Amino acid sequence: MEPVRIAVIGAGYWGKKVIREILETGAHSNLSKLHSVTDPSPSALAQCEKQFGGLDYRLDYRTLLSDPSLSAVHICTPNATHFEIASAFLRNGKHVLVEKPLALRAAEAYEMVRIARENDRVLCTGHIHRFNNGVKELKRVIDTGLLGEVYYLRLSWSGLLPIQNQRDVITDLAPHPFDISNFLLEAWPDRVTCRGRGYRTGQVEEVAFITAEHSHGPAAQIEVSWLDNERRRQVTVVGSQGSIVLDCNEQKAVLRRSEGVEQMPVTASNTLREEILHFAQCVAGHAEARPVHNHSDGVLGARVVTLLEASKESLGQERTIRVNVPLEQEIVAK
């Protein structure tokens, strides 16, 4: 089996991380290989060449659409471009991994899912914490009943950023908390309430507080902020028999129960590397007509975009919004 040849579309901060990981995984396995790097900025490509050496660098991703040597693409471009670029590659028979959020509008995200299915291509979303061993440990603790009945989740995603004029904090930071909540609870909320504010400019939200309610389960309280000096990626699960707190970056979890405090044994994973390898495995399995479960498929990404839309609608209308997360049969019918 030939390695899955992946092009990285977008050579900014995250794109460079992806390039590095694909190069390193390609050096140690035969599963994936870096095909090329594209970015419309000559200076960005020059920086990549200085950092990574001689690779196939291109200014226009459209030169890759009909390239028969290319298997797949990892899209790391600005959020507003995700739908256009991903759809073009899917329609031209390429497998696609899109960094979160999958799109800016739910209608575009579900259309992307439809295009992928119509063209029989793999579509993954960059919900990287699906590959976080700390998050997996939280799931194990919940499932084994150590916390008793789960009452609620608290998720905090924060860090001080300079003024942002082209994006908002909900789109930027809330996808991961929503996805982690779904992974832990195996359910999507049916009501969302959001309050937020842009303090420094008044134009875009810089902090938001989101309550995601499940009619037959726990609630999730999500805080996202660009104003807090402390950078947090933290998940707390509170139950009738105790609580557990996870630092998602460090992948360290602390369990607190009446018996005492316990540091949970977690072997930290390289989440980005695992995500890329999983994408390559999905593509390779597809080529071999071998079923491979896609742990971060496009449907998950589209459902998260639905929740982002509901949060913004709640914020704008100052009320709780009922969420309609489409069922599988509804997606297929679209």
C-alpha positions as CSV (number, residue, x, y, z in Angstrom):
1,M,0.0,0.0,0.0
2,E,1.4,3.4,-1.0
3,P,1.5,6.1,1.7
4,V,-1.4,8.6,1.8
5,R,0.0,11.7,0.1
6,I,-1.3,14.8,2.0
7,A,-1.1,18.4,1.0
8,V,-1.3,21.1,3.6
9,I,-3.4,24.0,2.6
10,G,-2.5,27.1,4.6
11,A,1.0,27.7,6.1
12,G,0.2,29.9,9.0
13,Y,0.7,29.1,12.7
14,W,-1.3,25.9,12.8
15,G,-0.4,24.9,9.2
16,K,3.3,24.8,10.2
17,K,2.5,22.5,13.1
18,V,0.7,20.2,10.7
19,I,3.6,20.2,8.2
20,R,6.0,19.3,10.9
21,E,3.9,16.4,12.2
22,I,3.3,15.0,8.7
23,L,7.0,15.1,7.9
24,E,7.8,13.4,11.2
25,T,5.2,10.7,10.8
26,G,6.3,10.1,7.2
27,A,9.9,9.6,8.4
28,H,8.8,6.9,10.9
29,S,6.0,5.1,9.1
30,N,4.8,4.3,5.6
31,L,1.2,5.4,6.3
32,S,1.4,9.1,5.2
33,K,3.7,11.4,3.3
34,L,3.7,15.2,2.7
35,H,2.8,15.9,-0.9
36,S,3.0,19.8,-0.9
37,V,2.3,23.0,0.9
38,T,0.1,25.8,-0.5
39,D,-0.4,29.4,0.8
40,P,-1.3,32.6,-1.2
41,S,1.4,34.4,0.8
42,P,5.0,34.2,-0.7
43,S,6.4,35.3,2.7
44,A,4.6,32.4,4.5
45,L,6.0,29.9,2.0
46,A,9.5,31.5,2.4
47,Q,9.3,31.0,6.1
48,C,8.3,27.4,5.6
49,E,11.2,26.8,3.2
50,K,13.6,28.3,5.8
51,Q,12.1,26.0,8.5
52,F,11.5,22.8,6.6
53,G,13.7,23.0,3.5
54,G,12.9,22.2,0.0
55,L,9.4,21.0,-0.4
56,D,6.8,21.4,-3.2
57,Y,5.5,24.9,-2.4
58,R,2.6,26.5,-4.3
59,L,0.7,29.8,-4.1
60,D,-2.6,28.5,-5.5
61,Y,-4.4,25.4,-4.1
62,R,-6.3,25.1,-7.3
63,T,-3.2,23.7,-9.0
64,L,-3.7,20.6,-6.9
65,L,-7.3,19.9,-7.6
66,S,-6.6,17.6,-10.6
67,D,-3.2,16.3,-9.4
68,P,-3.5,12.4,-9.7
69,S,-0.6,12.0,-7.3
70,L,-2.4,13.7,-4.4
71,S,-4.6,11.6,-2.1
72,A,-5.8,14.0,0.5
73,V,-5.5,17.5,1.9
74,H,-5.3,19.0,5.5
75,I,-7.0,22.4,5.4
76,C,-5.5,25.0,7.8
77,T,-6.8,28.2,6.1
78,P,-9.0,31.0,7.7
79,N,-12.4,29.8,8.8
80,A,-14.3,31.8,6.1
81,T,-12.5,29.8,3.4
82,H,-13.1,26.3,4.7
83,F,-16.3,25.6,2.7
84,E,-15.0,26.8,-0.6
85,I,-11.7,25.0,-0.5
86,A,-12.9,21.8,1.1
87,S,-15.8,21.5,-1.4
88,A,-13.5,22.0,-4.3
89,F,-11.2,19.2,-3.2
90,L,-14.1,16.8,-2.4
91,R,-15.6,17.4,-5.8
92,N,-12.3,16.6,-7.4
93,G,-12.0,13.2,-5.6
94,K,-9.6,14.2,-2.7
95,H,-10.1,13.2,0.9
96,V,-10.3,16.1,3.2
97,L,-9.5,17.0,6.9
98,V,-10.7,20.5,7.8
99,E,-9.5,22.3,10.9
100,K,-12.3,23.4,13.2
101,P,-14.8,24.8,12.7
102,L,-15.8,22.8,9.7
103,A,-17.6,25.8,8.2
104,L,-19.0,29.1,9.5
105,R,-22.6,28.2,8.7
106,A,-24.4,24.9,9.5
107,A,-26.0,24.8,6.0
108,E,-22.5,24.9,4.5
109,A,-21.2,22.3,6.9
110,Y,-24.0,19.8,6.1
111,E,-23.6,20.6,2.4
112,M,-19.9,19.6,2.8
113,V,-21.0,16.3,4.3
114,R,-23.3,15.7,1.4
115,I,-20.6,16.5,-1.2
116,A,-18.2,14.1,0.6
117,R,-20.8,11.3,0.5
118,E,-21.8,12.1,-3.1
119,N,-18.2,11.7,-4.1
120,D,-17.4,8.8,-1.8
121,R,-14.6,10.7,0.0
122,V,-13.4,10.7,3.6
123,L,-14.2,14.0,5.5
124,C,-12.7,14.6,8.9
125,T,-12.9,17.6,11.2
126,G,-10.1,18.9,13.3
127,H,-11.6,18.1,16.7
128,I,-8.3,17.2,18.1
129,H,-9.4,16.3,21.6
130,R,-11.0,13.1,20.3
131,F,-7.4,11.9,20.4
132,N,-6.5,13.3,23.8
133,N,-5.8,10.6,26.3
134,G,-6.8,12.8,29.2
135,V,-10.3,13.3,27.7
136,K,-10.5,9.5,27.1
137,E,-9.7,9.0,30.8
138,L,-12.5,11.3,31.7
139,K,-14.8,9.2,29.6
140,R,-13.6,6.0,31.3
141,V,-14.2,7.5,34.7
142,I,-17.7,8.6,33.8
143,D,-18.6,5.2,32.2
144,T,-17.3,3.1,35.1
145,G,-19.5,5.0,37.6
146,L,-16.8,6.4,39.8
147,L,-18.5,9.8,39.9
148,G,-22.0,8.3,40.5
149,E,-24.7,10.3,38.7
150,V,-23.1,13.0,36.6
151,Y,-24.7,16.4,37.5
152,Y,-22.9,18.9,35.2
153,L,-19.8,19.7,33.2
154,R,-17.8,22.9,33.4
155,L,-15.4,23.7,30.5
156,S,-13.1,26.7,30.5
157,W,-11.2,27.8,27.4
158,S,-9.3,31.0,27.9
159,G,-6.2,33.0,27.1
160,L,-5.3,36.6,26.6
161,L,-5.2,37.6,22.9
162,P,-4.7,41.0,21.3
163,I,-7.8,42.6,19.8
164,Q,-9.3,40.5,17.0
165,N,-11.4,42.1,14.3
166,Q,-11.9,39.3,11.9
167,R,-13.3,36.6,14.2
168,D,-15.2,36.1,17.4
169,V,-14.4,34.1,20.5
170,I,-17.4,31.7,20.1
171,T,-16.3,30.5,16.7
172,D,-12.7,30.4,17.7
173,L,-12.8,28.6,21.1
174,A,-16.2,27.0,21.6
175,P,-15.9,24.1,19.1
176,H,-13.6,22.1,21.3
177,P,-15.8,22.4,24.5
178,F,-18.9,21.4,22.5
179,D,-17.2,18.4,21.0
180,I,-15.7,17.2,24.2
181,S,-19.1,17.5,25.9
182,N,-20.6,15.3,23.2
183,F,-17.8,12.8,23.5
184,L,-18.2,12.5,27.3
185,L,-22.0,12.5,27.4
186,E,-22.7,10.8,24.0
187,A,-25.5,13.3,23.4
188,W,-26.1,16.7,21.9
189,P,-27.9,19.5,23.8
190,D,-31.4,20.5,22.9
191,R,-31.2,24.0,24.4
192,V,-28.5,26.6,24.4
193,T,-28.3,29.9,26.3
194,C,-25.4,32.3,25.6
195,R,-24.3,35.6,27.0
196,G,-21.2,37.5,25.9
197,R,-19.6,40.8,25.2
198,G,-16.7,42.5,23.4
199,Y,-15.2,44.8,25.9
200,R,-12.3,46.4,24.0
201,T,-13.9,47.1,20.7
202,G,-17.6,46.4,21.1
203,Q,-17.6,44.8,17.6
204,V,-16.9,41.2,18.2
205,E,-17.4,39.0,21.3
206,E,-14.3,38.5,23.4
207,V,-15.9,36.5,26.2
208,A,-19.0,34.3,26.3
209,F,-20.7,32.1,28.8
210,I,-22.8,29.2,27.2
211,T,-25.1,26.9,29.0
212,A,-25.9,23.7,27.0
213,E,-28.8,21.8,28.4
214,H,-29.7,18.2,27.8
215,S,-33.3,17.3,28.5
216,H,-32.4,13.9,29.9
217,G,-28.9,14.5,31.1
218,P,-26.4,16.9,32.6
219,A,-25.9,20.5,31.6
220,A,-22.6,21.8,30.3
221,Q,-21.4,25.3,31.4
222,I,-18.9,26.7,28.9
223,E,-16.7,29.7,29.3
224,V,-14.7,31.1,26.4
225,S,-12.5,34.1,26.8
226,W,-9.8,36.1,25.1
227,L,-9.5,38.5,28.1
228,D,-8.2,36.1,30.8
229,N,-4.4,36.3,31.4
230,E,-4.5,32.6,32.4
231,R,-4.5,30.2,29.5
232,R,-6.9,27.4,30.4
233,R,-8.1,24.3,28.6
234,Q,-9.9,22.7,31.5
235,V,-12.8,20.3,31.9
236,T,-14.5,19.5,35.2
237,V,-17.1,16.8,35.7
238,V,-19.2,16.9,38.9
239,G,-21.2,14.0,40.0
240,S,-23.0,12.6,43.1
241,Q,-19.9,10.7,44.2
242,G,-17.2,13.1,43.4
243,S,-15.6,15.2,40.7
244,I,-12.7,15.1,38.3
245,V,-10.7,18.0,36.8
246,L,-8.7,17.6,33.6
247,D,-6.1,20.0,32.2
248,C,-6.5,19.2,28.5
249,N,-3.1,20.6,27.5
250,E,-1.1,18.8,30.2
251,Q,-3.5,15.8,30.0
252,K,-3.4,15.5,33.8
253,A,-6.6,14.5,35.6
254,V,-7.3,14.7,39.4
255,L,-10.2,12.7,40.9
256,R,-11.7,13.9,44.1
257,R,-14.1,11.7,46.1
258,S,-14.9,11.2,49.8
259,E,-12.1,8.6,50.0
260,G,-9.5,11.3,49.0
261,V,-7.7,12.9,46.1
262,E,-6.2,10.8,43.3
263,Q,-4.0,11.7,40.3
264,M,-5.3,9.6,37.5
265,P,-2.8,7.7,35.4
266,V,-2.7,9.3,31.9
267,T,0.0,8.7,29.3
268,A,-0.1,12.0,27.3
269,S,-0.8,11.6,23.6
270,N,0.4,13.7,20.7
271,T,-3.1,14.8,19.7
272,L,-2.2,16.4,16.4
273,R,-0.1,13.4,15.3
274,E,-2.8,11.0,16.3
275,E,-5.4,13.0,14.4
276,I,-3.2,13.0,11.3
277,L,-2.5,9.3,11.5
278,H,-6.2,8.6,12.1
279,F,-7.1,10.6,8.9
280,A,-4.5,8.6,6.9
281,Q,-5.9,5.4,8.3
282,C,-9.4,6.4,7.2
283,V,-8.1,7.2,3.7
284,A,-6.1,4.0,3.5
285,G,-9.0,1.9,4.7
286,H,-11.2,3.6,2.1
287,A,-8.8,2.7,-0.7
288,E,-8.7,-0.9,0.5
289,A,-12.5,-1.0,0.8
290,R,-11.8,-1.8,4.5
291,P,-14.2,-0.3,7.1
292,V,-12.4,2.2,9.4
293,H,-14.5,4.1,12.0
294,N,-14.0,7.8,11.5
295,H,-13.7,9.2,15.0
296,S,-13.9,12.9,13.8
297,D,-16.1,12.7,10.8
298,G,-17.8,15.6,9.1
299,V,-21.2,15.0,10.7
300,L,-19.6,15.7,14.1
301,G,-18.1,18.9,12.7
302,A,-21.4,19.9,11.2
303,R,-23.3,19.3,14.5
304,V,-20.8,21.5,16.3
305,V,-21.4,24.3,13.8
306,T,-25.1,23.9,14.5
307,L,-24.4,24.6,18.2
308,L,-22.1,27.6,17.4
309,E,-25.0,29.1,15.3
310,A,-27.4,28.5,18.2
311,S,-25.1,30.2,20.6
312,K,-24.8,33.3,18.5
313,E,-28.6,33.3,17.9
314,S,-29.1,33.1,21.7
315,L,-26.6,35.9,22.2
316,G,-28.2,38.1,19.6
317,Q,-31.8,37.5,20.7
318,E,-31.0,37.4,24.4
319,R,-33.0,34.2,24.9
320,T,-32.6,30.4,25.2
321,I,-32.6,28.7,21.8
322,R,-34.0,25.2,21.1
323,V,-31.4,23.3,19.0
324,N,-32.3,20.9,16.2
325,V,-29.3,18.7,15.7
326,P,-30.2,16.6,12.6
327,L,-30.4,12.8,13.0
328,E,-28.5,10.6,10.6
329,Q,-31.5,9.8,8.5
330,E,-32.2,13.6,8.2
331,I,-28.7,14.2,7.0
332,V,-28.9,11.5,4.4
333,A,-32.2,12.9,3.1
334,K,-30.8,16.4,2.6
